Amino acid sequence: MRLLPAISAMLLAGCAVAPPQSDIMLRLAPGSLGRELALQQRMTVSSHGRTEQLDLAIESDEDSVRLAVMDFGQTVMRLEWDGQALKESRATGWPAFITPERVLSDLQLVHWPLESIRPGLPTGWSVDDEAGTRVVRARGEVAIRIRHSGTDNAELEHLAAKYRVRLEPWPRSAP
């Protein structure tokens, strides 16, 4: 819980100040992933010169997306998306501006296939794979880059909101 103030200043902090034309909030159906997903990941968030880490447990199936965010083994936020309603619970002190909508949107940008993302984008937005990097554009300008490096490793860079999220398997497997 001691990291909550630092995380609140960083985690997706730029989203609160990003101009609306520079941001998207995906709401893709859980089943549009096309497979079941169960991951434990370490999330490293960098924004405004600070870096923090949290652990994630992510599950998705045909019916819902479920996420738990943990700090020092304690669950500090949960969300569940069933394609209709987004439910959340947060630990006391978790800042209101770190929205489950942003977390869900970023997860879907990273994990969902391009064919599922494209129909969910607003007018004037596009997403393509360019030499192994997923590039999201707003009116032709690069807004978000996502690089996948190996299974379940990804880095999302939100240029307009000025934050970066790195996802890695956690716990790390032995060499």
CORPEHU-V106345 format. One record per pair of residues at least 6 apart in sequence whose C-alpha atoms are under 8 Angstrom apart, sorted by sequence separation. I is the first residue (numbers start at 0). J is the second residue. D is the distance in Angstrom with one decimal. If there is no record, write none. Layout:
<<I J D> <I J D>>
//
This chain:
<<44 50 5.5> <45 51 6.7> <58 64 5.8> <59 65 6.2> <68 74 5.7> <69 75 5.5> <79 85 5.7> <80 86 6.5> <127 133 5.7> <128 134 6.2> <135 141 6.0> <136 142 5.2> <147 153 4.3> <156 162 6.1> <157 163 6.1> <43 50 6.8> <44 51 5.4> <57 64 7.4> <58 65 5.1> <67 74 6.5> <68 75 5.7> <69 76 7.2> <78 85 6.9> <79 86 5.2> <126 133 6.8> <127 134 5.5> <134 141 6.7> <135 142 5.8> <136 143 6.9> <146 153 5.5> <147 154 6.6> <156 163 4.4> <14 22 7.7> <43 51 5.7> <44 52 6.3> <57 65 5.8> <58 66 6.5> <67 75 7.6> <68 76 5.1> <78 86 5.5> <79 87 6.5> <108 116 7.1> <117 125 6.7> <126 134 5.5> <127 135 6.8> <134 142 7.8> <135 143 5.0> <145 153 6.8> <146 154 5.2> <155 163 5.6> <156 164 6.5> <43 52 4.4> <57 66 4.6> <67 76 5.8> <68 77 6.3> <78 87 4.3> <107 116 7.8> <117 126 6.5> <126 135 4.4> <134 143 6.0> <135 144 6.3> <145 154 5.5> <146 155 6.7> <154 163 7.0> <155 164 5.1> <42 52 5.5> <43 53 6.6> <56 66 5.6> <57 67 6.7> <67 77 4.5> <77 87 5.4> <78 88 6.6> <116 126 7.7> <125 135 5.7> <126 136 6.3> <134 144 4.8> <145 155 4.4> <154 164 5.6> <155 165 6.4> <41 52 6.8> <42 53 5.2> <55 66 6.9> <56 67 5.2> <66 77 5.6> <67 78 6.7> <76 87 7.2> <77 88 5.2> <124 135 7.2> <125 136 5.2> <133 144 5.7> <134 145 6.5> <144 155 5.8> <145 156 6.3> <154 165 4.3> <41 53 5.9> <42 54 5.9> <55 67 5.7> <56 68 6.7> <65 77 7.5> <66 78 5.3> <76 88 5.6> <77 89 6.5> <87 99 6.9> <124 136 5.5> <125 137 6.8> <132 144 6.7> <133 145 4.9> <143 155 7.0> <144 156 5.2> <153 165 5.8> <154 166 6.2> <41 54 4.5> <42 55 6.8> <55 68 4.7> <65 78 5.8> <66 79 6.5> <76 89 4.3> <113 126 7.0> <124 137 4.5> <132 145 5.7> <133 146 6.3> <143 156 5.6> <144 157 6.7> <152 165 7.6> <153 166 5.2> <40 54 5.8> <41 55 6.1> <54 68 5.9> <55 69 6.2> <64 78 8.0> <65 79 4.5> <75 89 5.6> <76 90 6.2> <85 99 7.7> <113 127 7.1> <123 137 5.9> <124 138 5.9> <125 139 8.0> <132 146 4.8> <143 157 4.6> <144 158 7.9> <152 166 5.5> <153 167 6.8> <39 54 7.3> <40 55 5.0> <53 68 6.8> <54 69 5.1> <64 79 5.6> <65 80 6.6> <75 90 4.7> <85 100 7.8> <123 138 4.9> <124 139 7.6> <131 146 6.8> <132 147 7.0> <142 157 6.2> <143 158 5.8> <151 166 7.4> <152 167 4.7> <39 55 5.6> <40 56 6.5> <53 69 5.9> <54 70 6.5> <63 79 6.7> <64 80 5.1> <74 90 7.5> <123 139 7.8> <131 147 7.3> <142 158 5.4> <143 159 7.8> <151 167 6.3> <152 168 6.7> <38 55 7.9> <39 56 4.5> <40 57 7.9> <53 70 5.5> <63 80 5.4> <64 81 6.5> <76 93 7.8> <141 158 7.6> <142 159 6.0> <151 168 6.2> <38 56 5.8> <39 57 6.3> <63 81 4.3> <75 93 7.2> <37 56 7.5> <38 57 5.1> <62 81 5.8> <63 82 6.9> <37 57 5.6> <38 58 6.5> <62 82 7.7> <36 57 7.3> <37 58 4.4> <78 99 6.6> <36 58 5.3> <37 59 6.6> <35 58 7.5> <36 59 4.9> <35 59 5.5> <36 60 6.5> <35 60 4.6> <34 60 6.7> <35 61 7.2> <34 61 7.6> <33 61 7.8> <29 59 6.6> <30 60 6.3> <31 61 7.7> <29 60 6.4> <30 61 4.0> <29 61 5.6> <30 62 6.4> <11 44 8.0> <13 46 7.6> <29 62 5.9> <30 63 7.6> <10 44 6.1> <12 46 7.2> <29 63 5.2> <9 44 7.2> <10 45 7.6> <11 46 7.5> <29 64 5.9> <9 45 6.9> <10 46 7.2> <109 145 6.7> <9 46 5.3> <108 145 8.0> <9 47 7.0> <9 49 6.9> <9 50 7.7> <9 51 8.0> <109 153 7.1> <6 51 6.5> <5 51 7.7> <109 155 7.2> <105 155 7.8> <29 80 7.4> <29 81 6.6> <28 81 7.3> <29 82 6.1> <28 82 4.7> <27 82 6.8> <26 82 7.2> <2 70 7.6> <0 70 6.6> <0 71 7.5> <0 73 7.8> <0 75 7.8> <25 100 7.9> <24 100 6.6> <24 101 6.4> <26 103 7.7> <25 103 7.4> <26 104 6.7> <32 110 7.6> <25 104 4.7> <32 111 5.1> <24 104 5.2> <25 105 8.0> <27 107 7.3> <31 111 7.5> <32 112 6.5> <15 96 6.9> <23 104 7.7> <25 107 7.1> <25 108 7.8> <32 115 7.0> <12 96 7.9> <31 115 5.8> <12 97 7.4> <7 93 7.0> <11 97 6.6> <7 94 5.8> <10 97 6.9> <14 101 7.9> <4 92 7.8> <27 115 7.4> <3 92 6.9> <4 93 8.0> <27 116 7.2> <3 93 6.3> <7 97 7.0> <11 101 7.7> <25 116 7.9> <27 119 6.4> <26 119 7.0> <25 119 6.3> <25 120 7.0> <23 120 7.5> <23 121 7.5> <38 151 7.9> <47 161 7.3> <46 161 6.3> <47 162 7.4> <54 169 7.5> <21 137 6.5> <46 162 4.5> <20 137 7.4> <45 162 5.7> <46 163 6.5> <44 162 7.2> <45 163 5.1> <44 163 5.8> <45 164 6.5> <22 142 7.6> <44 164 4.6> <21 142 6.5> <43 164 5.6> <44 165 6.5> <42 164 6.5> <43 165 5.0> <42 165 5.6> <43 166 6.6> <41 165 7.9> <42 166 4.8> <41 166 5.7> <42 167 6.8> <40 166 6.0> <41 167 5.2> <40 167 5.2> <41 168 6.2> <40 168 4.5> <41 169 5.4> <39 168 6.0> <40 169 4.6> <41 170 7.7> <38 168 7.3> <39 169 5.3> <40 170 7.4> <39 170 7.3> <22 159 7.5> <21 159 6.0> <18 159 7.8> <17 159 6.0> <17 160 5.1> <16 160 6.9> <15 160 7.9> <13 159 7.7> <14 160 5.1> <13 160 4.0> <12 160 7.5> <13 161 5.6> <11 160 7.5> <13 162 6.4> <12 162 7.5> <11 162 6.3> <10 162 7.8> <9 162 8.0>>
//
